[in-house]
């Protein structure tokens, strides 16, 4: 969880900023849409390092199949979440879908850029050169 902190806190702040703007522009439905959009992105993008990091350390061989399986599971879960959130006549009447999308896109871009920055600062070698000449 410590490795997620440099990414998580700014994305939470970005989600709060989107919610504040949505509140001024659209009211309560906009705030709810923006908060849910940001939280869905944080949940789905944040779960990847939490689940896969221990696995990669334990077995590099299993990391690709498990990563693909986890990606497929997250894709199905995302479809279910979107179907539940935007069910006509249900919860969708209280969620502004435009602000949900704006906050989700902003949180996704923010998460990705911050993950890239954190990875570059970690200085983890991404390949190993053979020193045998």
N, C-alpha and C positions, 0 to 999 in steps of 0.2 A: 504494500500500500504506500510505502514511503516513496517508491519510484513514480507513483502516479500523482503525487502531490504537486509537482511543478506544472502538471498539465490540468489536473482536476480543478484546482482553485481558480485559475483564470477562466476556464470554460464555465464554471459556476457563476463567476462574475459576469461573463458575457451573456449567459442565460438570464441573469437578473436584469441586466441592461435591456435586453430584448423585451422582457416582461414589463419593465417600467415604461418603455416607449409604447408597447402594445396597450398598456393601461391608459396612457394619455390619448392614444389614437382611437382605440376600440372599446375600452372599458374592461369590465371583469372577464368577459369571454376571451378577449385578446390576451389578457394576463394568463388565464388558464391554458390557452393554446400555446403560448410562448414557453411557459414553464414545463408543460408536458413535452413539447418538442425538444427542449434542451435536455430534460431528464431521460427521455428515450435514447437520445444520442449518447449521453454519458453512460447509461446502463449498457447499451450494446457495444460501444467502443471500449469502455472500461473493463468489460468482462473478458475481453481477449487476453490482455497481459496477465490478468489474475488467474485465468484458467491455464493458459498455455506456457507461461514462464516456468512453473514448477515441472511441467512435463518435459520441456526441452532440456532442463538440467538433468532430469532423471533418465531420459532416453531420446537421443537425437533421431533414432530410427523411426520411432513412432510419432514424431512431431508432425510430419506432413499429413499422414492419414487422419490423425486426430484433429488437426487444424482444418482440414477439409470437412470433416464431419461436424465440427463445431460451427464452421461457417454456414453449412447447410441448415443446421439447427437454428442458428440465429436468423437466417433468411425466412424460414417458416414461422418462427416466433414473431418476426417483424410484420409479416403479413397478418398474422392473427391479431397483433396489437393494433394495427391500422384498421382492420375490419371492426374490431371492438370500439375503437375510438371514433370512427366515422360511420357507425351504424345509423342509418337514416331513422330519425324519430327517437333514438336512444340518447346516448351521451353526446352525440354530435351536435345536438341543439345548444349545448353549453360551451363548445370549443370552437374558437375561430381558427379555421383550417389554414387561412393565409398566414397568421402569426405562428401557428404550429410549424409550417414549412419554413418560414423565415428564420425562426429560432433554431430549427433542426439544421438548416444549411449553415448558419453562422457557427453553431456549435461544432458541426462536422469539420468545417474549414479550420476553426480555431484548434480543435483537437489534433487534426492532422499536422498543422504547422508546428504546434508545440511539441508533438511527439518527434517530429523531424529534428527540431532544435535540441530536445533532450537527448536524442540518440547521437547527434553530432558531438554534444558535450561529454557524453560518457566515454568516448574514445575506445570503444570496443572494436577490436580488429574484425573486419568482416571477411577476411580471407587470410590464409596462412601461406607465406612464401616458403618454399623448400630451400634451406640453406646449404644443401649439398651441391657443390659445384662440379 
